[in-house]
Amino acid sequence: MKHLRDFISHRSVWIMGLIFLSCLAVVTVSGGLAVGSVWLVIALGAGLFFVSEYTTHRFLFHMKPPKNPTLLKMMKKLHYDHHEVPNDLDLLFLPVWYSIPNYGLLGLITYLLTWDVLTAFAVVTGAIGALLYYEWVHFVAHRPIKPLTTWGRWMKKVHLWHHYKNENYWFGVSNPSMDYLIGTFKEEKGVELSPTARKLQG
C-alpha cells in the first residue's frame, strides 16, 4: 500500500490521472462509450502511445547529448539523470511540462484530421490511459516490489537489463513488441555489458 500511495500521490501521476478522467468524462457524457467504434478509437490512442513509447525512448531520450546547454539540461531531466540514478522517485515519471503539451498536440492533430471533438478526446483518453499503465510498470521496475503476475516480473527484469546491462537494447518499458519488431530485443546472456549504461552522456 505504501508503494501504491507513493505512485498515486506523485505530482505527475495525479495530474495526468485527472486529465485522463476529465477526457474520459467528456467521452462518457457525450454518449461515446455506448458506441463500439469509440472503443476502437480509444484503443488506437493506446496503440499510438505504445509506438511512441519505443520511438521516443530510443531516438529522443537516448540521442547524443546536445551541445546546447538548455537542451542538455532538458535531456538530463527527461532521461539522462534517470540512468545515473535509476531508483530516484522524482526521475521515474515523465514531467508534466513534457506530457501535457504532447497530449494537447495529439488531440489537436486528431481534431484537425477528423473535425470531430469526440474522436479527439477518445484518442487522448486512450493515449493517457496507456501512459498511466506505462508509468506504473516503470515505477514497479525501480521500486522494491515483486509484481504479482509472470508478465509483470518478466517486464521488470527486461527493463532492468536496459539500465544495468546495455542501454542499446530493450527500449520497451511496458511491453517488448516494438523491440521484437525492430530487432532491439536480444537474449540477455548474449549481450555485452555496456560501460555507458549508467552514464548516457559518455
FITIMI-809222 format. One line per field, with one value per atom (N, C-alpha, C): residue in one letter; residue number from 1; x, y, z. Coordinates in steps of 0.05 Angstrom, whole numbers. Atoms other than C-alpha are relative to their C-alpha. Example, Ala and Ser with C-alpha at 12.3 -4.5 7.8 and 13.67 -1.06 7.14 Angstrom:
# residues 2
aa <- [A  A  A  S  S  S] $
i <- [1  1  1  2  2  2] $
X <- [18  246  18  -16  273  -15] $
Y <- [-24  -90  24  -24  -21  22] $
Z <- [0  156  0  -1  143  14] $
This chain:
# residues 202
aa <- [M  M  M  K  K  K  H  H  H  L  L  L  R  R  R  D  D  D  F  F  F  I  I  I  S  S  S  H  H  H  R  R  R  S  S  S  V  V  V  W  W  W  I  I  I  M  M  M  G  G  G  L  L  L  I  I  I  F  F  F  L  L  L  S  S  S  C  C  C  L  L  L  A  A  A  V  V  V  V  V  V  T  T  T  V  V  V  S  S  S  G  G  G  G  G  G  L  L  L  A  A  A  V  V  V  G  G  G  S  S  S  V  V  V  W  W  W  L  L  L  V  V  V  I  I  I  A  A  A  L  L  L  G  G  G  A  A  A  G  G  G  L  L  L  F  F  F  F  F  F  V  V  V  S  S  S  E  E  E  Y  Y  Y  T  T  T  T  T  T  H  H  H  R  R  R  F  F  F  L  L  L  F  F  F  H  H  H  M  M  M  K  K  K  P  P  P  P  P  P  K  K  K  N  N  N  P  P  P  T  T  T  L  L  L  L  L  L  K  K  K  M  M  M  M  M  M  K  K  K  K  K  K  L  L  L  H  H  H  Y  Y  Y  D  D  D  H  H  H  H  H  H  E  E  E  V  V  V  P  P  P  N  N  N  D  D  D  L  L  L  D  D  D  L  L  L  L  L  L  F  F  F  L  L  L  P  P  P  V  V  V  W  W  W  Y  Y  Y  S  S  S  I  I  I  P  P  P  N  N  N  Y  Y  Y  G  G  G  L  L  L  L  L  L  G  G  G  L  L  L  I  I  I  T  T  T  Y  Y  Y  L  L  L  L  L  L  T  T  T  W  W  W  D  D  D  V  V  V  L  L  L  T  T  T  A  A  A  F  F  F  A  A  A  V  V  V  V  V  V  T  T  T  G  G  G  A  A  A  I  I  I  G  G  G  A  A  A  L  L  L  L  L  L  Y  Y  Y  Y  Y  Y  E  E  E  W  W  W  V  V  V  H  H  H  F  F  F  V  V  V  A  A  A  H  H  H  R  R  R  P  P  P  I  I  I  K  K  K  P  P  P  L  L  L  T  T  T  T  T  T  W  W  W  G  G  G  R  R  R  W  W  W  M  M  M  K  K  K  K  K  K  V  V  V  H  H  H  L  L  L  W  W  W  H  H  H  H  H  H  Y  Y  Y  K  K  K  N  N  N  E  E  E  N  N  N  Y  Y  Y  W  W  W  F  F  F  G  G  G  V  V  V  S  S  S  N  N  N  P  P  P  S  S  S  M  M  M  D  D  D  Y  Y  Y  L  L  L  I  I  I  G  G  G  T  T  T  F  F  F  K  K  K  E  E  E  E  E  E  K  K  K  G  G  G  V  V  V  E  E  E  L  L  L  S  S  S  P  P  P  T  T  T  A  A  A  R  R  R  K  K  K  L  L  L  Q  Q  Q  G  G  G] $
i <- [1  1  1  2  2  2  3  3  3  4  4  4  5  5  5  6  6  6  7  7  7  8  8  8  9  9  9  10  10  10  11  11  11  12  12  12  13  13  13  14  14  14  15  15  15  16  16  16  17  17  17  18  18  18  19  19  19  20  20  20  21  21  21  22  22  22  23  23  23  24  24  24  25  25  25  26  26  26  27  27  27  28  28  28  29  29  29  30  30  30  31  31  31  32  32  32  33  33  33  34  34  34  35  35  35  36  36  36  37  37  37  38  38  38  39  39  39  40  40  40  41  41  41  42  42  42  43  43  43  44  44  44  45  45  45  46  46  46  47  47  47  48  48  48  49  49  49  50  50  50  51  51  51  52  52  52  53  53  53  54  54  54  55  55  55  56  56  56  57  57  57  58  58  58  59  59  59  60  60  60  61  61  61  62  62  62  63  63  63  64  64  64  65  65  65  66  66  66  67  67  67  68  68  68  69  69  69  70  70  70  71  71  71  72  72  72  73  73  73  74  74  74  75  75  75  76  76  76  77  77  77  78  78  78  79  79  79  80  80  80  81  81  81  82  82  82  83  83  83  84  84  84  85  85  85  86  86  86  87  87  87  88  88  88  89  89  89  90  90  90  91  91  91  92  92  92  93  93  93  94  94  94  95  95  95  96  96  96  97  97  97  98  98  98  99  99  99  100  100  100  101  101  101  102  102  102  103  103  103  104  104  104  105  105  105  106  106  106  107  107  107  108  108  108  109  109  109  110  110  110  111  111  111  112  112  112  113  113  113  114  114  114  115  115  115  116  116  116  117  117  117  118  118  118  119  119  119  120  120  120  121  121  121  122  122  122  123  123  123  124  124  124  125  125  125  126  126  126  127  127  127  128  128  128  129  129  129  130  130  130  131  131  131  132  132  132  133  133  133  134  134  134  135  135  135  136  136  136  137  137  137  138  138  138  139  139  139  140  140  140  141  141  141  142  142  142  143  143  143  144  144  144  145  145  145  146  146  146  147  147  147  148  148  148  149  149  149  150  150  150  151  151  151  152  152  152  153  153  153  154  154  154  155  155  155  156  156  156  157  157  157  158  158  158  159  159  159  160  160  160  161  161  161  162  162  162  163  163  163  164  164  164  165  165  165  166  166  166  167  167  167  168  168  168  169  169  169  170  170  170  171  171  171  172  172  172  173  173  173  174  174  174  175  175  175  176  176  176  177  177  177  178  178  178  179  179  179  180  180  180  181  181  181  182  182  182  183  183  183  184  184  184  185  185  185  186  186  186  187  187  187  188  188  188  189  189  189  190  190  190  191  191  191  192  192  192  193  193  193  194  194  194  195  195  195  196  196  196  197  197  197  198  198  198  199  199  199  200  200  200  201  201  201  202  202  202] $
X <- [16  0  17  -18  58  9  -9  84  -23  23  14  -5  3  8  21  -22  76  -6  6  53  -22  24  -15  4  -4  9  21  -21  65  -13  12  51  -6  4  60  -23  21  14  -27  28  -44  -9  8  -43  -9  8  -43  -25  24  -94  -26  23  -141  -7  5  -132  -13  12  -147  -30  28  -211  -17  15  -232  -7  4  -223  -20  19  -260  -28  26  -316  -13  11  -324  -11  9  -328  -25  23  -377  -25  23  -423  -11  9  -426  -13  12  -451  19  -19  -388  5  -7  -376  -22  21  -442  4  -5  -414  25  -22  -369  25  -23  -326  17  -15  -306  20  -19  -274  24  -22  -233  18  -16  -211  16  -15  -191  23  -21  -152  22  -20  -119  18  -16  -97  20  -19  -66  22  -19  -32  21  -18  -3  20  -18  25  22  -19  59  22  -19  92  19  -17  115  17  -16  139  28  -25  191  16  -15  209  11  -9  214  23  -21  255  26  -24  303  13  -11  311  2  -2  299  14  -12  316  29  -27  378  17  -15  401  27  -26  473  -4  4  478  4  -2  464  21  -20  517  -13  15  465  -6  3  465  -30  29  389  -12  10  374  12  -13  424  -13  14  391  -27  26  324  2  -4  350  9  -7  381  -24  25  314  -18  17  278  10  -8  323  29  -28  399  3  -3  394  -13  14  346  19  -19  401  22  -21  451  -11  12  403  -27  25  352  -22  21  315  -10  9  305  -30  29  229  -7  7  227  9  -10  264  -14  14  218  -22  24  160  5  -2  153  -11  9  147  -24  24  81  6  -7  116  7  -4  133  -26  24  69  -23  24  15  1  -1  38  -2  1  47  -28  27  -23  -19  16  -52  4  -6  -17  -13  13  -43  -30  28  -114  -6  3  -106  3  -5  -77  -24  23  -133  -25  24  -186  3  -4  -155  -3  2  -154  -29  27  -225  -23  20  -261  -22  19  -293  11  -10  -285  0  1  -307  23  -22  -255  26  -24  -201  2  0  -220  4  -2  -225  29  -28  -155  18  -16  -126  -5  7  -163  16  -15  -132  30  -29  -62  8  -8  -62  -5  4  -92  24  -24  -33  24  -22  15  0  2  -11  8  -9  -1  30  -29  69  14  -12  84  0  1  61  20  -19  103  28  -26  163  6  -2  151  7  -4  147  28  -26  211  22  -22  251  -5  5  219  2  -2  227  -27  27  162  3  1  152  -27  25  100  -16  17  41  -2  3  40  27  -24  90  9  -6  85  14  -12  100  28  -27  160  20  -18  188  6  -4  178  19  -18  213  29  -26  272  11  -9  276  8  -6  274  26  -25  330  24  -22  372  9  -5  366  17  -15  392  27  -24  445  17  -15  467  9  -7  464  -23  21  425  -8  6  424  -22  20  371  -23  23  303  -12  10  273  -30  28  201  -2  2  187  -25  25  115  -7  4  117  23  -23  170  -6  8  131  17  -16  170  29  -27  236  2  0  218  -2  5  193  25  -22  254  27  -25  307  17  -15  328  -6  3  305  20  -20  363  0  -3  376  21  -17  408  28  -26  465  18  -16  488  8  -5  493  23  -23  558  -8  5  559  10  -7  559  11  -11  604  -15  15  555  -29  28  491  -10  8  491  7  -9  522  -4  7  487  16  -15  529  29  -26  590  20] $
Y <- [-24  0  25  -23  47  7  -5  39  11  -10  50  29  -28  114  18  -15  137  5  -3  125  20  -17  158  28  -27  217  16  -15  235  21  -23  302  -8  6  276  -20  21  216  11  -9  251  22  -20  309  -14  14  263  -18  16  219  17  -18  279  7  -7  297  -25  24  224  -2  2  224  21  -22  291  -7  8  265  -23  22  201  9  -11  241  13  -12  281  -21  22  217  -13  14  186  17  -18  247  3  -3  252  -25  26  180  -17  14  157  -29  27  95  -20  18  67  -8  5  68  -17  19  9  12  -11  49  19  -17  97  -16  17  39  -7  5  25  25  -25  98  3  0  93  -19  20  30  11  -13  69  19  -19  123  -15  16  70  -11  11  38  21  -22  106  5  -4  113  -21  22  45  2  -4  61  24  -23  129  -5  7  98  -10  11  59  21  -19  112  23  -22  168  -8  10  127  -5  7  102  24  -20  162  28  -26  222  -2  1  202  -12  11  164  13  -15  216  8  -10  240  26  -24  294  25  -25  362  19  -19  416  25  -23  470  -5  5  477  -2  1  489  -27  26  427  -23  20  387  -2  0  408  -14  12  387  -30  29  319  -14  11  308  -5  3  320  -22  19  277  -29  28  216  -5  6  222  -5  3  232  -25  25  173  -23  22  127  2  -3  156  -8  6  149  -14  14  96  -2  4  90  26  -26  164  4  -1  172  23  -23  241  -2  3  217  -23  22  158  8  -8  196  21  -21  237  26  -25  310  11  -10  345  21  -20  401  -13  15  347  -13  16  306  16  -16  359  11  -10  394  -22  22  327  -11  10  303  21  -22  371  0  1  367  -24  24  296  5  -7  320  19  -21  380  -13  13  338  -19  18  286  16  -17  341  11  -11  373  -21  22  305  -9  11  286  20  -21  351  -11  12  311  2  -4  332  -26  26  264  -18  16  228  9  -11  275  -7  7  264  -30  29  189  -9  6  185  8  -9  226  -17  18  183  -25  25  120  4  -5  151  5  -6  178  -25  25  113  -18  17  76  12  -13  128  -7  7  114  -29  28  40  -2  -2  54  10  -12  97  -20  20  41  -22  21  -12  10  -12  35  3  -4  52  -27  26  -22  -11  10  -37  11  -13  11  2  0  0  -28  27  -59  -14  12  -90  -25  24  -161  -1  0  -159  -26  22  -205  -20  17  -232  -8  8  -271  21  -21  -217  24  -23  -162  -6  7  -199  0  2  -211  28  -27  -138  15  -13  -114  -9  10  -159  11  -10  -137  30  -28  -63  4  -3  -72  -8  6  -104  26  -25  -38  19  -18  0  -10  10  -46  -18  17  -89  16  -14  -49  18  -20  15  0  1  -1  -20  20  -55  3  1  -66  27  -27  3  0  1  -20  -4  1  -5  -16  13  -30  -25  24  -82  -1  3  -110  -2  5  -111  14  -15  -56  -10  11  -85  -25  24  -152  7  -7  -118  13  -15  -74  -13  15  -121  9  -9  -88  -17  19  -147  -22  20  -193  -18  17  -252  13  -15  -221  -11  13  -272  5  -4  -256  30  -29  -180  8  -8  -149  22  -21  -104  26  -27  -31  17  -18  18  26  -25  74  -3  5  42  19  -18  87  29  -28  148  4  -2  162  23  -22  225  -9  11  180  8] $
Z <- [0  0  0  0  14  -28  28  -57  -17  15  -85  7  -9  -44  -13  12  -69  -29  28  -140  -5  5  -137  9  -10  -97  -15  14  -144  -19  15  -179  -29  28  -250  -4  3  -238  5  -6  -205  -19  20  -254  -26  24  -314  4  -7  -278  -2  1  -271  -29  28  -344  -14  11  -363  8  -9  -320  -13  13  -350  -29  28  -421  -2  -1  -404  7  -7  -373  -24  25  -438  -19  18  -478  11  -12  -429  -1  0  -423  -28  27  -498  -11  8  -501  -17  17  -536  7  -9  -493  -9  9  -519  -30  28  -590  -3  3  -608  -13  14  -655  18  -18  -599  16  -15  -561  -18  19  -624  -1  1  -625  26  -25  -551  -2  4  -568  -19  19  -626  15  -16  -577  17  -16  -532  -18  18  -592  -9  8  -613  23  -22  -543  0  -2  -545  -22  21  -611  8  -8  -585  24  -24  -520  -10  10  -560  -16  17  -612  15  -16  -562  18  -18  -513  -16  15  -567  -14  18  -613  12  -13  -568  27  -27  -497  0  2  -520  -22  20  -570  11  -8  -570  16  -16  -516  -16  15  -547  12  -9  -542  12  -11  -527  29  -29  -451  9  -7  -448  -8  9  -489  17  -16  -449  28  -26  -384  -2  4  -412  -3  4  -434  26  -25  -366  18  -15  -333  -11  13  -384  4  0  -383  9  -7  -374  30  -29  -299  11  -8  -293  -3  3  -319  21  -20  -270  28  -26  -210  -6  10  -234  20  -20  -168  13  -10  -154  -8  5  -148  -19  16  -179  -29  27  -241  -15  12  -254  -20  15  -284  -20  20  -346  12  -12  -324  -15  12  -337  -21  20  -375  -27  24  -426  -10  8  -425  -9  7  -426  -28  28  -490  -21  19  -524  -4  2  -509  -11  12  -525  -31  29  -593  -13  11  -604  -4  2  -590  -23  22  -637  -27  26  -694  -7  5  -686  -8  7  -687  -29  27  -750  -21  19  -784  -3  0  -765  2  -6  -748  19  -19  -691  28  -27  -618  15  -15  -591  -8  9  -633  12  -12  -608  29  -29  -535  4  -3  -546  -5  5  -576  24  -23  -519  25  -22  -468  -1  3  -496  4  -2  -500  29  -28  -429  18  -14  -403  -2  5  -435  14  -14  -406  30  -29  -335  5  -2  -347  -1  3  -371  25  -24  -310  23  -21  -264  -4  6  -298  5  -4  -297  30  -29  -224  14  -13  -204  -7  8  -243  18  -15  -200  30  -29  -132  11  -11  -84  1  2  -108  -17  16  -132  -15  15  -188  5  -6  -178  -23  24  -249  -12  14  -290  -20  19  -343  13  -15  -292  9  -9  -264  -23  24  -334  -11  10  -356  18  -19  -293  -5  6  -308  -26  26  -381  3  -2  -362  15  -15  -311  -17  18  -365  -15  14  -403  17  -18  -342  8  -13  -316  -18  18  -376  -25  24  -440  -8  6  -456  -29  29  -531  -8  4  -523  20  -18  -491  7  -4  -501  8  -8  -490  30  -29  -417  9  -9  -413  -17  17  -470  -20  17  -516  -30  27  -581  -21  20  -617  0  -1  -593  -17  16  -624  -30  28  -688  -13  12  -698  5  -3  -671  24  -23  -605  25  -22  -563  -4  2  -550  25  -24  -504  18  -19  -443  2  -3  -438  -23  23  -508  -5  3  -497  19  -17  -472  19  -20  -411  -11  11  -433  22  -21  -396  2  -1  -411  7  -7  -387  22  -21  -326  -6  6  -359  -30  28  -425  -14  12  -435  -6  6  -443  22] $
